[in-house]
Amino acid sequence: MKIGKQGLEMIKSFEGLKLHAYLPTPDDVPTIGYGHTKTAWLGMTITEKQAEALLKKDLGWVEAVVAKNVTVPLTQPQYDALCSFVYNLGGTNFKRSTLLKKLNNKDYRGAADELLRWDKQGSKVLRGLTRRREAERALFLSEPSATTQTPTQGLLAALLAALMAILKNRGA
């Protein structure tokens, strides 16, 4: 799977676009673009085009973390919500989380509820993280729309329908 439009827009809206590196909170690391941290340093400046490129590159490792660690089927909204979560908190936190354990045990509702626990920096609740986790949970629990299906999903559905029709005719 690849991150969809809803997931991408969620990340962009919560991260915001900053063309000059900054510290989001006093205990944080230098950040630039749409929440990029890996190569950011205070004093760094970039263009909007560079910010898009950094986000696209970062989404590569995010998608790899989700693909490697999630062992159950996901809808596009669930996948997008997880990508936003991993982008914000990192792969290590995701791999060790109760959220992932519940998800891989097919406890989708329990996994969604676990998102809400990740709203702190240290022991301090941050309102921005609370809003983000609530939005991720809402997206995770939302129904996929026809527009969020990938072409492959549509093709598989068509093939399955054709196979079911063939089997039904043979049984008649």
C-alpha positions as CSV (number, residue, x, y, z in Angstrom):
1,M,0.0,0.0,0.0
2,K,0.9,3.6,-0.4
3,I,-0.3,6.5,1.7
4,G,-3.4,8.1,0.3
5,K,-4.6,11.6,-0.1
6,Q,-6.3,11.7,3.3
7,G,-3.2,10.5,5.1
8,L,-0.9,12.9,3.2
9,E,-3.2,15.9,4.0
10,M,-3.4,14.9,7.6
11,I,0.4,14.8,8.0
12,K,0.7,18.2,6.2
13,S,-2.0,19.9,8.2
14,F,-0.7,18.7,11.6
15,E,3.0,19.2,10.8
16,G,2.5,22.5,9.0
17,L,5.0,23.9,6.5
18,K,8.1,25.6,7.9
19,L,10.8,26.7,5.5
20,H,13.2,27.6,8.3
21,A,14.4,25.0,10.8
22,Y,12.9,25.3,14.3
23,L,12.4,23.5,17.6
24,P,8.7,22.5,17.9
25,T,9.1,22.3,21.7
26,P,12.1,23.0,23.9
27,D,12.8,19.2,24.4
28,D,12.5,18.5,20.6
29,V,15.0,18.2,17.7
30,P,15.4,20.6,14.8
31,T,12.6,20.3,12.3
32,I,11.9,21.7,8.9
33,G,9.5,21.4,6.0
34,Y,6.5,19.1,6.9
35,G,8.0,17.7,10.1
36,H,11.3,16.5,8.7
37,T,14.0,15.9,11.3
38,K,16.6,13.5,10.0
39,T,18.8,16.0,8.2
40,A,17.5,19.3,9.7
41,W,19.7,21.7,11.7
42,L,19.0,25.1,13.2
43,G,19.6,27.8,10.7
44,M,18.7,25.6,7.7
45,T,16.3,26.9,5.1
46,I,14.5,25.2,2.2
47,T,12.0,25.9,-0.5
48,E,8.4,24.5,-0.6
49,K,9.6,22.1,-3.4
50,Q,12.4,20.8,-1.2
51,A,9.9,20.4,1.6
52,E,7.7,18.2,-0.6
53,A,10.7,16.1,-1.6
54,L,11.7,15.6,2.0
55,L,8.2,14.5,2.9
56,K,8.1,12.1,0.0
57,K,11.4,10.6,1.1
58,D,10.3,10.4,4.7
59,L,7.1,8.6,3.7
60,G,9.3,5.9,2.1
61,W,10.6,4.8,5.5
62,V,7.2,5.3,7.1
63,E,5.5,3.0,4.6
64,A,8.3,0.4,5.0
65,V,7.8,0.4,8.8
66,V,4.0,-0.1,8.5
67,A,4.5,-2.8,5.8
68,K,7.1,-4.7,7.8
69,N,5.2,-4.7,11.1
70,V,1.5,-4.9,10.3
71,T,0.4,-8.5,9.6
72,V,-3.3,-8.0,9.2
73,P,-5.3,-6.5,6.3
74,L,-5.8,-2.7,6.4
75,T,-8.3,-0.4,4.7
76,Q,-6.8,2.8,3.2
77,P,-8.0,5.0,6.0
78,Q,-6.5,2.6,8.6
79,Y,-3.2,2.6,6.7
80,D,-3.2,6.4,6.3
81,A,-3.9,6.9,10.0
82,L,-1.0,4.5,10.9
83,C,1.3,6.4,8.5
84,S,0.5,9.7,10.2
85,F,1.2,8.1,13.6
86,V,4.5,6.5,12.6
87,Y,5.6,9.7,10.8
88,N,5.0,11.6,14.1
89,L,6.4,9.1,16.6
90,G,8.9,7.0,14.7
91,G,9.2,3.4,13.8
92,T,10.7,2.2,17.2
93,N,7.8,3.5,19.2
94,F,5.3,1.9,16.7
95,K,7.1,-1.5,16.8
96,R,7.1,-1.7,20.6
97,S,3.5,-0.4,21.0
98,T,0.5,-2.1,22.4
99,L,-1.3,-0.5,19.5
100,L,0.6,-2.8,17.1
101,K,0.1,-5.8,19.2
102,K,-3.6,-5.3,19.4
103,L,-3.8,-4.5,15.6
104,N,-1.9,-7.7,14.7
105,N,-4.3,-9.6,17.0
106,K,-7.2,-8.2,14.8
107,D,-8.4,-6.0,17.6
108,Y,-8.9,-3.0,15.3
109,R,-11.1,-1.1,17.8
110,G,-8.5,-1.6,20.6
111,A,-5.7,-0.5,18.3
112,A,-7.7,2.6,17.4
113,D,-8.2,3.4,21.1
114,E,-4.5,3.0,21.7
115,L,-3.8,5.9,19.4
116,L,-5.2,8.2,22.1
117,R,-2.6,7.2,24.6
118,W,0.2,8.8,22.6
119,D,-0.6,12.5,23.4
120,K,2.3,13.3,25.7
121,Q,5.9,14.5,25.5
122,G,7.5,13.1,28.6
123,S,4.7,13.2,31.1
124,K,3.1,16.4,29.8
125,V,-0.1,16.2,27.7
126,L,0.2,18.4,24.6
127,R,-3.1,19.6,23.2
128,G,-1.7,19.5,19.6
129,L,-0.9,15.8,20.1
130,T,-4.3,15.1,21.6
131,R,-6.0,16.7,18.5
132,R,-3.8,14.7,16.2
133,R,-4.4,11.4,17.9
134,E,-8.2,12.0,17.9
135,A,-8.0,12.8,14.1
136,E,-5.9,9.7,13.5
137,R,-8.4,7.5,15.5
138,A,-11.3,9.0,13.6
139,L,-9.6,8.3,10.3
140,F,-8.6,4.8,11.4
141,L,-12.3,4.0,12.3
142,S,-13.8,5.6,9.2
143,E,-15.2,3.5,6.3
144,P,-13.2,3.5,3.1
145,S,-14.9,5.3,0.3
146,A,-15.0,4.2,-3.3
147,T,-12.5,7.0,-4.1
148,T,-10.0,5.6,-1.6
149,Q,-9.8,2.2,-3.2
150,T,-6.7,1.5,-5.1
151,P,-7.0,0.2,-8.7
152,T,-5.7,-3.1,-7.5
153,Q,-8.5,-3.4,-4.9
154,G,-11.0,-2.7,-7.7
155,L,-9.4,-5.3,-9.9
156,L,-9.4,-7.9,-7.1
157,A,-13.0,-7.2,-6.3
158,A,-13.9,-7.7,-10.0
159,L,-12.0,-10.9,-10.2
160,L,-13.5,-12.2,-7.0
161,A,-17.0,-11.4,-8.3
162,A,-16.3,-13.2,-11.6
163,L,-15.0,-16.2,-9.8
164,M,-18.0,-16.3,-7.5
165,A,-20.3,-16.1,-10.5
166,I,-18.5,-19.1,-12.2
167,L,-18.7,-21.2,-9.0
168,K,-22.4,-20.3,-8.6
169,N,-23.1,-21.4,-12.2
170,R,-21.2,-24.7,-11.8
171,G,-23.3,-25.5,-8.7
172,A,-26.6,-24.9,-10.5
